[in-house]
Amino acid sequence: PVAVFPSPSGRHQINGSNTIIETLSSLLPPSTAPPLTAADRTKLAWLDTHLIKLLPPNIYRTPRESLQTFAYLTSVSNFTLPQKLAARYLGALLMYLVARRIA
């Protein structure tokens, strides 16, 4: 993911979930969001290194499930019909192949 935050020089782009969470945590007052602890950082690292590898093989387990996922994704988007068809079928095929390779 990508987030853009205001900075003294204008806007600053931040990439990656952990970096975004750490930046938000540092920008918000402690009463709103307590600072991240070492345990929080450990959990975030685990999400990036382990959980992310478990999700695709479970979401795109079969070609049918992959198509179902992309059918939903294209139904809630603002793509044109040709874009929806391409995203649905090519995206489903590619993610199914990626998931098989990861598993």
Order of alpha helices (4+ residues) and beta strands (2+ residues): beta-beta-alpha-alpha-alpha-alpha-alpha
